[in-house]
């Protein structure tokens, strides 16, 4: 992999091992302290990375209150589609970059810089062309897994919520015979 930013991730897991609700709803199911920590992690980032499904479910703008220079807002999507009425377009913030991993489909909003290709190439481009030194990822689970598979997670911030989300269709980490994380001395 080419040179990449230092990458931190933030993930919440319910007491029953779920990482999201079903149907997806904004991530207000954690505590106010957890939300404050999320904003603190964003504050130290040059860019924020999120999967489009999580962006849609949480309706977030990826901004940092009170910060004069806002982090780049980076979205990963297979199709490259994003709702032009999404709140991310309604609030001033850092430039919006969209990685379309399967190629962009249809017209793309002119407020978005579109990149096509692999996640590893996109991370390298952010470091090289946009001087991103610290990138913070806020999910979803598939994006975090993709980062783990390419060994691109430097910090892992995990919140264990003290309640359950339940349901068979509620997203949870995948269970496989081979672990995707390993401990390094």
Order of alpha helices (4+ residues) and beta strands (2+ residues): beta-alpha-beta-alpha-beta-beta-beta-alpha-beta-alpha-beta
